Amino acid sequence: METMFQPSSVQAETEPTILIVGGVAGGASAAARARRVNERARIILFERDAHVSFANCGLPYVIGGEITERDKLLIATPELFRERFRIEARIRHEVIAIDRVAKRVTVKDHATDRLYDESYDKLILSPGATPIVPAVAGVTAPGVFTLRNIEDMDRIMTGLAQARQAVVVGAGYIGLEMAEQLSHRGLEVTLVELQSQIMPFFDPEIAEPLHREIERNGVRLELGRGLASIETAGGGVSGVVLSDGKRLAADLVLLSVGVRPNVSLAADAGLRIGASGGIATDDFMRTSDPDIYAVGDAAEYVFGPTGEHLRVPLAGIANRTGRLAGQHAATGSARPAPAAWGTAVVRAFGYAAGIVGLSLRAARAAGLPARAAHVVSYHHASYYPGAAPLAVKLVYEDGTGRVLGAQCVGAAGVDKRLDVIATLMHLRGCIDDLAGLDLAYAPPFGSAKDPLHMAAFAAQNDLDGLSRLIQPAEDLSAYQVVDVREPAELLELPLSQAPHAKNIRLDELRDRLHELDPSRPTVVSCRSGQRAYFALRILAQNGFGELYNLSGAAAMRDFALYRKSGAATETQVELPRPEHLVDRAR
Ligand SMILES: Cc1cc2nc3c(=O)[nH]c(=O)nc-3n(C[C@H](O)[C@H](O)[C@H](O)COP(=O)(O)OP(=O)(O)OC[C@H]3O[C@@H](n4cnc5c(N)ncnc54)[C@H](O)[C@@H]3O)c2cc1C
């Protein structure tokens, strides 16, 4: 079968002409792999811009000065493609039409404006995506930028020279990275986001520690407001007006409100566009025309947690599927593309945060019976110097325990936890698998019970009914609430929106049971969840029927409700110290 993977066939004797549209993440990977498996293929890479194979993920760090040599982003040049790979990389050549019947593309050479045709046996599309530019007044003014490629980066670097005040519109990954980097450059930065939190695909309590870290570093947040217009003066930007009428002075505006997949070439050629707006693909990244492949930001992937076909505009999957498509086009054989899990991580000053799979909000919106457990801990053994705070949120399916996703935020060790969960999800693991993982441990690296183990234990206890969890933002007004912390801790971090909570220290609980009503649904809380678990087990064995542990306890509740409560009235804590000294065993 031509599509089955045959190791012996990963080297072809045929001489196909393989044309590739787009010469960066997916396209360059496809070209290089095609050559490695087929020395005889004729391979031409078309790139409408001036650079092929550059590291677009590194662009913000050149702008901020962390990467000091711009040219380090230029991973391969047309010369390297020609000399090492015998691949023709034609820069400033744009493919403008596909004739699927004649198996031919029409190309525009932007240097000469010449149009010409090129025939193919196999065609690979990796045209990427284009930053969305909101249709507001002033958006074309000098000083207003988007960031996608080297040219954009160079323009921003030029604009930076005169700039003092920047407004970054849109607080996704690129917006966050740029807010940080512009701040590193000494600009006064405001980050504007239409949703009520940055990184809108995170659950709120995971975004909140980032909010605080960003504000601590002097970047102003304007949440829940969109961009209404851009004001100009003297031929450049002078400010922005937000949807609530607020005006912010600015001499540099970066628009990072998302990207639109470049699918018009494919759509005009009659290729099927999927429900998520990307080019529909099969297991081998073939489009509805088996001689045409699509990868990267413009393509659809099977999203593992739900099985839906979705766009996943991230670099890793573009590179890996580019490689796959390159091989399949060159040999007719490849291993099928695995599902995408949307694993992503971002840094904001001293914190990192990331997600794999579904947030709780997204899982429930997808109709899944999802539950979640929070753990507030350290990135390595608490007693070893340098232990940094880390919070994990594990999302899993009720009944089956299938892991649906995880989010992580903290000052260190975030990427490691995300990657473990990504691996587990790739292998279709459940919380029992996570609880049993034999992870590397010595005090400088982790804990004997890693935060991921602790999250899995909490999830197991939840599903086993040993310690049922409720979510941090739950309305507690109808519950009897017991807070088992030391009184001094309550002053430092009150239990948000629970003025009726009764404070009984864990160590006194057995002696003061008579102060509580065992017939009432009861929620137990502490600082981060551990003492509440111990308390819950005491109550459960003393006649209390309906008991819940507030997942992530006062810390996560504070994060979850802080912005909702109109802010500023409540204590703002950093990720708190976990209750490691009480007992580590769950
Ligand atoms: C600033 C920035 C930071 C990022 N950081 C991260 C990160 O940290 N982690 C992560 O996972 N992802 C990150 N990404 C996303 C990642 O870069 C993309 O997901 C990835 O580049 C997509 O690969 P692609 O091949 O689909 O598109 P691209 O890499 O954008 O390549 C598409 C190329 O096709 C060309 N093209 C389009 N149409 C035509 C045509 N008709 N003819 C010829 N050429 C054409 C375009 O000019 C473009 O150069 C970042 C992106 C940006 C912009």
The ligand as an SDF file (V2000), in Angstrom:
LIG
                    3D

 53 58  0  0  0  0  0  0  0  0999 V2000
    6.9430   36.1990   16.9260 C   0  0  0  0  0  0  0  0  0  0  0  0
    6.5310   34.7650   16.9180 C   0  0  0  0  0  0  0  0  0  0  0  0
    6.8820   33.9600   17.9800 C   0  0  0  0  0  0  0  0  0  0  0  0
    6.4870   32.6230   17.9990 C   0  0  0  0  0  0  0  0  0  0  0  0
    6.8610   31.8600   19.0500 N   0  0  0  0  0  0  0  0  0  0  0  0
    6.5040   30.5630   19.0800 C   0  0  0  0  0  0  0  0  0  0  0  0
    6.9250   29.7380   20.1370 C   0  0  0  0  0  0  0  0  0  0  0  0
    7.6510   30.1760   21.0480 O   0  0  0  0  0  0  0  0  0  0  0  0
    6.5090   28.4480   20.1490 N   0  0  0  0  0  0  0  0  0  0  0  0
    5.7260   27.9300   19.1440 C   0  0  0  0  0  0  0  0  0  0  0  0
    5.3770   26.7470   19.1890 O   0  0  0  0  0  0  0  0  0  0  0  0
    5.3310   28.7060   18.1080 N   0  0  0  0  0  0  0  0  0  0  0  0
    5.6990   29.9930   18.0500 C   0  0  0  0  0  0  0  0  0  0  0  0
    5.3180   30.7660   16.9930 N   0  0  0  0  0  0  0  0  0  0  0  0
    4.4620   30.1870   15.9360 C   0  0  0  0  0  0  0  0  0  0  0  0
    5.3000   29.4770   14.8890 C   0  0  0  0  0  0  0  0  0  0  0  0
    6.2980   30.3280   14.4530 O   0  0  0  0  0  0  0  0  0  0  0  0
    4.4020   29.0610   13.7400 C   0  0  0  0  0  0  0  0  0  0  0  0
    3.4470   28.1730   14.2510 O   0  0  0  0  0  0  0  0  0  0  0  0
    5.1820   28.3730   12.6160 C   0  0  0  0  0  0  0  0  0  0  0  0
    6.1350   29.2340   12.0800 O   0  0  0  0  0  0  0  0  0  0  0  0
    4.2260   27.9430   11.5160 C   0  0  0  0  0  0  0  0  0  0  0  0
    4.9330   27.4070   10.4650 O   0  0  0  0  0  0  0  0  0  0  0  0
    4.3910   27.5360    8.9590 P   0  0  0  0  0  0  0  0  0  0  0  0
    5.3790   26.8560    8.0910 O   0  0  0  0  0  0  0  0  0  0  0  0
    2.9810   27.1200    8.9210 O   0  0  0  0  0  0  0  0  0  0  0  0
    4.3750   29.0890    8.7090 O   0  0  0  0  0  0  0  0  0  0  0  0
    5.6090   30.1140    8.6340 P   0  0  0  0  0  0  0  0  0  0  0  0
    6.7280   29.6210    9.4430 O   0  0  0  0  0  0  0  0  0  0  0  0
    5.0660   31.4530    8.9160 O   0  0  0  0  0  0  0  0  0  0  0  0
    6.0240   30.0550    7.1090 O   0  0  0  0  0  0  0  0  0  0  0  0
    5.0990   30.3780    6.1130 C   0  0  0  0  0  0  0  0  0  0  0  0
    5.8300   31.0760    4.9960 C   0  0  0  0  0  0  0  0  0  0  0  0
    5.0730   30.9440    3.8140 O   0  0  0  0  0  0  0  0  0  0  0  0
    5.2540   32.0920    3.0300 C   0  0  0  0  0  0  0  0  0  0  0  0
    4.1670   32.1420    2.0640 N   0  0  0  0  0  0  0  0  0  0  0  0
    2.8470   32.3060    2.3100 C   0  0  0  0  0  0  0  0  0  0  0  0
    2.1240   32.2480    1.1740 N   0  0  0  0  0  0  0  0  0  0  0  0
    3.0130   32.0490    0.1720 C   0  0  0  0  0  0  0  0  0  0  0  0
    2.8750   31.8950   -1.2250 C   0  0  0  0  0  0  0  0  0  0  0  0
    1.6870   31.9370   -1.8060 N   0  0  0  0  0  0  0  0  0  0  0  0
    3.9900   31.7100   -1.9600 N   0  0  0  0  0  0  0  0  0  0  0  0
    5.2140   31.6610   -1.3600 C   0  0  0  0  0  0  0  0  0  0  0  0
    5.3980   31.8000   -0.0500 N   0  0  0  0  0  0  0  0  0  0  0  0
    4.3070   31.9740    0.7230 C   0  0  0  0  0  0  0  0  0  0  0  0
    5.2260   33.2000    4.0460 C   0  0  0  0  0  0  0  0  0  0  0  0
    5.8780   34.3530    3.5580 O   0  0  0  0  0  0  0  0  0  0  0  0
    5.9680   32.5680    5.2180 C   0  0  0  0  0  0  0  0  0  0  0  0
    7.3310   32.9350    5.2470 O   0  0  0  0  0  0  0  0  0  0  0  0
    5.7170   32.1030   16.9350 C   0  0  0  0  0  0  0  0  0  0  0  0
    5.3740   32.9090   15.8550 C   0  0  0  0  0  0  0  0  0  0  0  0
    5.7790   34.2250   15.8400 C   0  0  0  0  0  0  0  0  0  0  0  0
    5.4030   35.0830   14.6820 C   0  0  0  0  0  0  0  0  0  0  0  0
  1  2  1  0
  2  3  1  0
  2 52  2  0
  3  4  2  0
  4  5  1  0
  4 50  1  0
  5  6  2  0
  6  7  1  0
  6 13  1  0
  7  8  2  0
  7  9  1  0
  9 10  1  0
 10 11  2  0
 10 12  1  0
 12 13  2  0
 13 14  1  0
 14 15  1  0
 14 50  1  0
 15 16  1  0
 16 17  1  0
 16 18  1  0
 18 19  1  0
 18 20  1  0
 20 21  1  0
 20 22  1  0
 22 23  1  0
 23 24  1  0
 24 25  2  0
 24 26  1  0
 24 27  1  0
 27 28  1  0
 28 29  2  0
 28 30  1  0
 28 31  1  0
 31 32  1  0
 32 33  1  0
 33 34  1  0
 33 48  1  0
 34 35  1  0
 35 36  1  0
 35 46  1  0
 36 37  1  0
 36 45  1  0
 37 38  2  0
 38 39  1  0
 39 40  1  0
 39 45  2  0
 40 41  1  0
 40 42  2  0
 42 43  1  0
 43 44  2  0
 44 45  1  0
 46 47  1  0
 46 48  1  0
 48 49  1  0
 50 51  2  0
 51 52  1  0
 52 53  1  0
M  END
$$$$
